[in-house]
Amino acid sequence: MENVRSKGNLANLIPIAVVVVGGCEPCAEKMVKQAMVQGSSPQEIDETLRILADMQKRDCVKQALGPEVVARMEKPLAAGRKALEQAMAAQSCGTCGCSASVSAGPA
């Protein structure tokens, strides 16, 4: 069976991993948003973040990278997850038009 993933998928997801391991929260948010814009599905981005979180827990990774690097991954992982959740919420709400009818003023 032929693989149905897009050609640029890894090019969208690997930068997320690099900035998470690098410890950059703003970059993690940016890379998640960029991956969405470039066609990666929310499921692919979610899977990438889950894999990174799993790798962060492994003893071999802690030993290879050191506990400081592994601990530094926590906030970028959370930032990436938050950006993904916000993008998914914006996508789902933008398709039905409900955001246009919601008002902050009195009813």
Short mmCIF file of the C-alpha atoms (twelve columns), coordinates in Angstrom:
data_MODEL
# 
_entry.id   MODEL 
# 
loop_
_atom_site.group_PDB 
_atom_site.id 
_atom_site.type_symbol 
_atom_site.label_atom_id 
_atom_site.label_alt_id 
_atom_site.label_comp_id 
_atom_site.label_asym_id 
_atom_site.label_seq_id 
_atom_site.Cartn_x 
_atom_site.Cartn_y 
_atom_site.Cartn_z 
_atom_site.pdbx_PDB_model_num 
ATOM 1   C CA . MET A 1   0.000   0.000  0.000  1 
ATOM 2   C CA . GLU A 2   1.256   3.465  -0.861 1 
ATOM 3   C CA . ASN A 3   2.097   5.902  1.911  1 
ATOM 4   C CA . VAL A 4   -0.456  8.742  1.851  1 
ATOM 5   C CA . ARG A 5   1.531   11.228 3.904  1 
ATOM 6   C CA . SER A 6   2.547   14.434 2.202  1 
ATOM 7   C CA . LYS A 7   6.105   14.826 0.914  1 
ATOM 8   C CA . GLY A 8   6.839   17.823 3.113  1 
ATOM 9   C CA . ASN A 9   5.508   16.265 6.293  1 
ATOM 10  C CA . LEU A 10  8.881   15.554 7.900  1 
ATOM 11  C CA . ALA A 11  10.092  18.981 6.859  1 
ATOM 12  C CA . ASN A 12  7.236   20.408 8.948  1 
ATOM 13  C CA . LEU A 13  7.597   18.128 11.975 1 
ATOM 14  C CA . ILE A 14  11.354  17.843 12.512 1 
ATOM 15  C CA . PRO A 15  11.712  21.583 13.278 1 
ATOM 16  C CA . ILE A 16  9.219   21.123 16.124 1 
ATOM 17  C CA . ALA A 17  11.466  18.446 17.624 1 
ATOM 18  C CA . VAL A 18  14.594  20.540 17.224 1 
ATOM 19  C CA . VAL A 19  13.209  23.614 18.980 1 
ATOM 20  C CA . VAL A 20  11.662  21.528 21.773 1 
ATOM 21  C CA . VAL A 21  14.992  19.838 22.474 1 
ATOM 22  C CA . GLY A 22  16.638  23.263 22.187 1 
ATOM 23  C CA . GLY A 23  14.328  24.567 24.888 1 
ATOM 24  C CA . CYS A 24  12.704  27.448 23.006 1 
ATOM 25  C CA . GLU A 25  9.052   28.035 23.953 1 
ATOM 26  C CA . PRO A 26  8.285   30.800 21.400 1 
ATOM 27  C CA . CYS A 27  9.936   28.751 18.657 1 
ATOM 28  C CA . ALA A 28  7.883   25.671 19.569 1 
ATOM 29  C CA . GLU A 29  4.681   27.683 19.225 1 
ATOM 30  C CA . LYS A 30  5.872   29.151 15.937 1 
ATOM 31  C CA . MET A 31  6.902   25.779 14.482 1 
ATOM 32  C CA . VAL A 32  3.559   24.174 15.408 1 
ATOM 33  C CA . LYS A 33  1.649   27.020 13.747 1 
ATOM 34  C CA . GLN A 34  3.944   26.870 10.725 1 
ATOM 35  C CA . ALA A 35  3.440   23.109 10.385 1 
ATOM 36  C CA . MET A 36  -0.341  23.604 10.426 1 
ATOM 37  C CA . VAL A 37  -0.138  26.302 7.750  1 
ATOM 38  C CA . GLN A 38  2.093   24.098 5.616  1 
ATOM 39  C CA . GLY A 39  -0.404  21.244 5.662  1 
ATOM 40  C CA . SER A 40  0.539   18.975 8.555  1 
ATOM 41  C CA . SER A 41  -2.561  17.598 10.228 1 
ATOM 42  C CA . PRO A 42  -3.293  18.231 13.883 1 
ATOM 43  C CA . GLN A 43  -2.979  14.474 14.397 1 
ATOM 44  C CA . GLU A 44  0.556   14.439 12.965 1 
ATOM 45  C CA . ILE A 45  1.609   17.353 15.154 1 
ATOM 46  C CA . ASP A 46  -0.016  15.753 18.189 1 
ATOM 47  C CA . GLU A 47  1.827   12.510 17.469 1 
ATOM 48  C CA . THR A 48  5.110   14.409 17.174 1 
ATOM 49  C CA . LEU A 49  4.557   16.115 20.544 1 
ATOM 50  C CA . ARG A 50  3.596   12.787 22.137 1 
ATOM 51  C CA . ILE A 51  6.722   11.098 20.783 1 
ATOM 52  C CA . LEU A 52  8.876   13.912 22.152 1 
ATOM 53  C CA . ALA A 53  7.199   13.664 25.557 1 
ATOM 54  C CA . ASP A 54  7.757   9.911  25.564 1 
ATOM 55  C CA . MET A 55  11.406  10.286 24.576 1 
ATOM 56  C CA . GLN A 56  11.876  12.849 27.328 1 
ATOM 57  C CA . LYS A 57  10.952  10.184 29.913 1 
ATOM 58  C CA . ARG A 58  13.431  7.564  28.693 1 
ATOM 59  C CA . ASP A 59  16.526  6.925  30.753 1 
ATOM 60  C CA . CYS A 60  18.730  6.574  27.666 1 
ATOM 61  C CA . VAL A 61  17.718  10.076 26.522 1 
ATOM 62  C CA . LYS A 62  18.333  11.505 29.985 1 
ATOM 63  C CA . GLN A 63  21.745  9.891  29.985 1 
ATOM 64  C CA . ALA A 64  22.631  10.984 26.444 1 
ATOM 65  C CA . LEU A 65  21.365  14.565 26.660 1 
ATOM 66  C CA . GLY A 66  21.678  15.183 30.356 1 
ATOM 67  C CA . PRO A 67  18.992  16.004 32.877 1 
ATOM 68  C CA . GLU A 68  19.243  19.756 32.232 1 
ATOM 69  C CA . VAL A 69  18.373  19.398 28.538 1 
ATOM 70  C CA . VAL A 70  15.567  16.953 29.263 1 
ATOM 71  C CA . ALA A 71  14.091  19.286 31.895 1 
ATOM 72  C CA . ARG A 72  14.406  22.218 29.487 1 
ATOM 73  C CA . MET A 73  12.095  20.396 27.051 1 
ATOM 74  C CA . GLU A 74  9.087   20.643 29.393 1 
ATOM 75  C CA . LYS A 75  8.045   24.241 28.714 1 
ATOM 76  C CA . PRO A 76  8.469   24.071 24.903 1 
ATOM 77  C CA . LEU A 77  6.399   20.869 24.866 1 
ATOM 78  C CA . ALA A 78  3.649   22.655 26.790 1 
ATOM 79  C CA . ALA A 79  3.899   25.675 24.477 1 
ATOM 80  C CA . GLY A 80  3.644   23.458 21.403 1 
ATOM 81  C CA . ARG A 81  0.638   21.645 22.845 1 
ATOM 82  C CA . LYS A 82  -1.053  24.968 23.668 1 
ATOM 83  C CA . ALA A 83  -0.439  26.278 20.141 1 
ATOM 84  C CA . LEU A 84  -1.861  23.087 18.659 1 
ATOM 85  C CA . GLU A 85  -4.977  23.245 20.836 1 
ATOM 86  C CA . GLN A 86  -5.529  26.902 19.944 1 
ATOM 87  C CA . ALA A 87  -5.115  26.194 16.232 1 
ATOM 88  C CA . MET A 88  -7.519  23.271 16.412 1 
ATOM 89  C CA . ALA A 89  -10.091 25.386 18.268 1 
ATOM 90  C CA . ALA A 90  -9.752  28.171 15.703 1 
ATOM 91  C CA . GLN A 91  -10.161 25.690 12.849 1 
ATOM 92  C CA . SER A 92  -13.252 24.067 14.296 1 
ATOM 93  C CA . CYS A 93  -14.922 27.327 15.219 1 
ATOM 94  C CA . GLY A 94  -14.014 29.055 11.977 1 
ATOM 95  C CA . THR A 95  -15.827 26.516 9.818  1 
ATOM 96  C CA . CYS A 96  -19.281 26.967 11.334 1 
ATOM 97  C CA . GLY A 97  -19.244 30.746 11.732 1 
ATOM 98  C CA . CYS A 98  -20.188 30.610 15.398 1 
ATOM 99  C CA . SER A 99  -17.343 32.935 16.371 1 
ATOM 100 C CA . ALA A 100 -18.918 35.706 14.306 1 
ATOM 101 C CA . SER A 101 -22.203 35.442 16.188 1 
ATOM 102 C CA . VAL A 102 -20.706 35.413 19.681 1 
ATOM 103 C CA . SER A 103 -20.760 38.777 21.424 1 
ATOM 104 C CA . ALA A 104 -18.948 39.950 24.536 1 
ATOM 105 C CA . GLY A 105 -21.626 42.514 25.284 1 
ATOM 106 C CA . PRO A 106 -24.894 42.134 27.216 1 
ATOM 107 C CA . ALA A 107 -27.597 39.924 25.699 1 
# 
